């Protein structure tokens, strides 16, 4: 595709949430944005599945442009589905019959859920095997990401011993940091990097917005939200309660970052502070989500990597991207299209 030299393209930072196989929704959003190729992405901040999507998009785009990025994302999610097809949670006859993406009724799920509550991955997985390592094998040359001056990548993980976030970027990017960013502690052993151990970055921010503000120039941040902030029903089953607690925890720091951005924007707009004196700038926030759809999916469906389900989420993401572009593409570079105030009422 030949790009026009006379028309300024909106420049954005991408913030990609994690959420297990629900990350296929983000795949769909990115696939549509790359297909249209109307935006320039300065940097990507990703957590868990968002880090995977971000790394694949950045590497594909840097080495072959938008279509290469699309192809790489497709290959990754196809591999995820193929690995699932031969795994213990491959679709059961009942799942295929009902079309229910939740896996609570899967014959293996109940035993699996009980096992991870009674045993740690250091007991049931003493070799520390992680299927995502095989899925990622050969897809990314991290030297390219380490040396990239454009479309920079930020990957967040949680330092287990220190209880702090580590932001991997530049020379620190590797397959291990992606595995660390998606390391759920009840499923996988902590990932060791430079003598430290790491868990999923969602505990420290899902996603982390700070690097897109402090280390980038763009005023526009586009958040692709996977984990629902609200759910229609109060959880009553023990596992559903624990799952909802995790969702609330994963969203909490993200919401605090949004509130801080809103406060700075408000002070700048009122003239109570200036960009020159404070070193801060107004940030335009944007969000692509499908909260109604995601809110009706059980948390167990995050373990469902059936190709049909992943494809459906991809298509939902593509449709959500089209809807957002039709309503808000004109806002880029001018104003926020995502009002955060209602989240704090």
C-alpha positions in Angstrom: 0.0 0.0 0.0 1.3 3.5 -1.0 1.0 6.0 1.8 0.1 9.6 1.1 2.8 12.1 1.9 0.4 15.0 2.1 -2.1 13.6 4.7 -1.0 13.6 8.3 -1.6 10.2 9.8 -2.8 10.1 13.5 0.0 8.9 15.8 -1.0 6.8 18.8 0.2 4.7 21.6 -1.4 1.3 22.1 -2.3 -0.2 25.5 -3.2 -3.8 25.3 -4.9 -5.7 28.1 -4.3 -9.4 28.9 -7.0 -12.0 29.4 -6.0 -15.4 28.3 -7.7 -16.6 25.1 -9.9 -13.5 25.3 -6.8 -11.8 23.8 -8.1 -13.0 20.5 -10.5 -10.0 20.7 -7.4 -7.8 20.7 -6.1 -9.8 17.8 -9.2 -8.9 15.8 -9.0 -5.2 16.7 -5.3 -5.1 15.6 -6.0 -7.1 12.5 -8.6 -4.5 11.3 -6.4 -1.5 12.2 -3.5 -3.1 10.3 -5.7 -3.9 7.4 -6.9 -0.3 7.0 -3.4 1.0 7.8 -4.5 4.6 8.7 -2.7 5.0 12.0 0.9 5.3 13.0 1.8 3.5 16.2 4.6 5.1 18.2 4.7 2.4 21.0 2.8 -0.5 22.5 2.4 -1.3 26.2 1.2 -4.9 26.8 0.4 -7.2 29.6 0.0 -11.0 29.4 -1.9 -11.8 26.1 -1.6 -8.1 25.3 2.2 -8.4 25.5 2.1 -11.4 23.1 -0.1 -9.5 20.6 2.0 -6.4 20.9 5.3 -8.2 20.4 3.9 -10.0 17.3 2.4 -6.9 15.8 5.6 -4.8 16.4 7.9 -7.5 15.0 5.7 -8.1 12.0 5.3 -4.4 11.2 9.0 -3.7 11.6 10.1 -6.5 9.3 7.4 -6.5 6.7 4.8 -3.8 7.3 1.1 -4.1 8.2 0.3 -7.3 6.2 3.3 -9.1 7.8 2.0 -8.2 11.2 -1.4 -9.5 10.3 0.1 -12.8 9.1 2.2 -13.2 12.2 -0.8 -12.6 14.5 -2.8 -15.2 12.6 0.0 -17.7 12.8 0.3 -17.3 16.6 -3.4 -17.7 17.3 -3.6 -20.7 14.9 -0.8 -22.3 16.9 -2.6 -21.6 20.1 -5.6 -23.4 18.8 -3.6 -26.3 17.5 -1.9 -26.8 20.8 -5.3 -26.7 22.5 -6.7 -29.3 20.1 -4.3 -31.9 21.6 -4.5 -30.6 25.2 -6.6 -31.7 28.2 -9.1 -28.9 27.6 -9.7 -29.6 24.0 -13.4 -29.1 23.1 -15.6 -31.9 24.6 -18.7 -33.3 22.8 -20.9 -31.4 25.1 -19.1 -28.1 24.4 -19.4 -28.7 20.6 -23.0 -29.6 20.9 -24.1 -26.6 23.0 -21.7 -24.0 21.6 -21.1 -22.7 25.1 -17.5 -21.2 25.2 -17.3 -21.6 29.0 -15.5 -24.8 30.1 -17.0 -25.4 33.5 -18.9 -28.4 32.1 -15.8 -29.8 30.6 -15.0 -33.3 32.1 -11.4 -32.3 32.8 -12.1 -28.7 34.1 -13.5 -29.7 37.5 -10.6 -32.0 38.3 -8.1 -29.4 37.0 -9.7 -26.6 39.1 -9.5 -28.8 42.2 -5.9 -29.8 41.5 -4.6 -26.2 41.2 -6.3 -25.3 44.5 -4.6 -28.2 46.2 -1.2 -28.4 44.4 1.2 -25.7 43.1 2.8 -25.9 39.6 6.0 -26.8 41.4 4.3 -30.0 42.3 2.1 -30.9 39.3 4.6 -29.4 36.8 8.1 -30.0 38.3 9.9 -29.5 35.0 8.4 -26.0 34.6 6.9 -26.7 31.1 5.1 -23.9 29.5 3.2 -24.6 26.2 3.4 -20.9 25.2 7.2 -21.3 24.8 6.5 -23.8 22.0 3.8 -21.6 20.5 6.2 -18.6 20.3 9.1 -20.7 19.0 10.6 -19.1 15.9 8.0 -16.4 15.5 10.0 -13.4 16.7 13.6 -12.4 16.3 14.0 -10.3 19.5 17.1 -8.6 18.2 14.8 -6.6 15.9 12.6 -5.5 18.9 15.6 -4.7 21.1 17.0 -2.3 18.4 13.8 -0.8 17.2 13.6 3.0 17.4 10.0 3.1 16.1 7.0 1.2 17.4 8.7 0.6 20.7 7.4 -2.2 22.9 6.9 -2.2 26.7 6.1 -5.5 28.5 5.1 -5.5 32.2 5.7 -8.3 34.6 5.4 -8.6 38.4 8.6 -9.2 40.5 7.5 -11.9 42.9 10.0 -11.3 45.7 10.0 -7.5 45.5 6.3 -7.1 44.9 7.0 -4.5 42.2 6.4 -4.1 38.5 9.3 -4.5 36.0 8.9 -2.9 32.7 10.9 -4.8 30.0 11.9 -2.7 27.0 14.7 -2.3 24.5 17.7 -4.6 25.3 15.7 -6.5 27.9 13.1 -7.8 25.5 13.1 -11.6 25.1 10.8 -14.6 24.9 11.2 -15.1 28.7 9.8 -11.6 29.4 6.7 -12.5 27.3 6.3 -15.7 29.3 6.8 -13.8 32.5 4.2 -11.2 31.5 1.7 -14.1 31.1 2.7 -16.3 34.0 -0.3 -17.1 36.1 1.1 -18.4 39.4 -1.4 -21.1 39.9 -0.6 -22.6 36.4 3.1 -22.0 35.8 6.3 -21.7 37.8 7.6 -18.2 38.1 9.8 -17.2 35.2 13.4 -16.5 36.2 15.1 -13.6 34.5 18.4 -12.0 35.6 18.2 -13.9 38.9 14.7 -12.6 39.7 11.4 -14.4 39.5 8.3 -13.0 37.7 4.5 -13.5 37.5 1.8 -12.1 35.3 2.1 -8.3 34.8 -1.6 -7.9 35.4 -1.1 -7.7 39.1 0.8 -4.4 38.6 -1.3 -3.0 35.8 -3.5 -4.3 33.0 -2.2 -2.6 30.9 0.4 -0.1 32.2 -0.1 3.3 30.7 2.8 5.1 32.3 5.5 4.4 29.7 3.1 5.7 26.9 3.0 9.0 28.7 6.5 9.4 30.1 8.6 7.9 27.2 6.5 8.8 24.2 5.4 12.0 22.4 2.0 11.1 21.2 -1.0 12.7 23.0 -3.3 9.8 22.0 -3.5 6.5 23.8 -5.8 3.8 22.4 -6.7 1.2 25.0 -7.9 -2.2 23.8 -9.9 -3.5 26.8 -10.5 -7.2 27.2 -11.2 -7.7 30.9 -14.7 -6.4 31.8 -14.8 -3.7 34.5 -18.4 -4.5 35.2 -20.3 -7.8 35.1 -24.1 -8.2 35.1 -24.4 -10.7 37.9 -22.9 -11.2 41.4 -20.8 -14.4 41.4 -22.0 -17.1 43.8 -20.0 -20.2 43.1 -16.7 -20.4 44.9 -14.6 -20.4 41.7 -16.6 -17.6 40.2 -16.0 -15.5 43.3 -12.3 -16.0 43.1 -12.3 -15.3 39.4 -14.1 -12.0 39.9 -11.7 -11.0 42.7 -8.9 -11.5 40.2 -10.6 -9.4 37.6 -11.2 -6.6 40.1 -7.6 -6.8 41.2 -6.3 -6.8 37.7 -8.4 -3.7 36.8 -7.7 -1.7 40.0 -4.3 -0.2 39.1 -5.4 0.4 35.5 -8.4 2.4 36.9 -6.1 4.4 39.2 -3.9 5.3 36.2 -7.0 6.5 34.3 -8.0 8.6 37.3 -4.6 10.2 37.5 -4.7 11.1 33.8 -8.1 12.5 34.2 -6.9 14.7 37.1 -3.9 16.0 35.1 -6.1 16.7 32.1 -8.6 18.6 34.2 -5.9 20.7 35.9 -4.4 21.6 32.6 -7.7 22.5 31.1 -8.5 24.8 34.0 -5.2 26.5 33.9 -4.3 25.3 37.4 -1.1 24.0 36.0 0.8 24.4 32.7 2.6 21.9 30.5 5.7 24.0 30.6 5.9 24.2 34.4 4.7 20.7 35.2 6.4 18.8 32.4 3.0 17.0 31.9 0.8 17.1 28.8 -2.8 16.6 28.1 -3.6 12.9 27.1 -6.4 12.0 24.8 -7.8 8.6 25.9 -9.6 6.3 23.6 -10.9 2.8 24.1 -12.1 -0.1 22.0 -14.0 -2.7 23.9 -16.9 -5.2 23.8 -17.7 -5.1 27.5 -21.3 -6.4 27.0 -20.0 -9.5 25.2 -17.1 -10.1 27.4 -19.2 -9.5 30.5 -21.3 -12.5 29.6 -18.4 -14.8 29.1 -17.4 -16.9 32.1 -13.9 -16.5 33.3 -13.3 -20.2 32.5 -13.6 -19.3 28.8 -10.2 -17.6 29.1 -8.9 -21.2 29.0 -10.9 -22.1 25.9 -8.6 -22.0 22.9 -10.8 -23.7 20.4 -10.3 -22.2 17.0 -14.0 -21.6 16.5 -14.1 -19.5 19.7 -10.9 -17.7 19.0 -12.2 -16.8 15.5 -15.4 -15.6 16.9 -13.6 -13.3 19.3 -11.4 -12.1 16.4 -14.4 -11.2 14.4 -15.9 -9.4 17.4 -12.7 -7.4 17.7 -12.7 -6.5 14.0 -16.3 -5.3 14.3 -15.5 -3.3 17.5 -12.6 -1.6 15.6 -14.9 -0.6 12.7 -17.5 0.8 15.1 -14.9 2.8 17.0 -13.3 4.2 13.9 -16.6 5.2 12.5 -17.5 7.1 15.7 -14.2 8.4 16.9 -11.4 8.3 14.4 -12.0 12.1 13.9 -11.2 12.7 17.6 -7.6 11.5 17.3 -5.2 14.4 17.9 -8.0 16.6 19.2 -9.8 15.2 22.2 -10.5 12.1 24.3 -13.3 9.8 23.0 -13.3 7.8 26.2 -14.8 9.6 29.2 -13.4 8.0 32.4 -15.6 9.9 34.8 -18.5 7.4 34.9 -16.0 4.7 36.0 -15.5 6.5 39.3 -19.1 7.3 40.2 
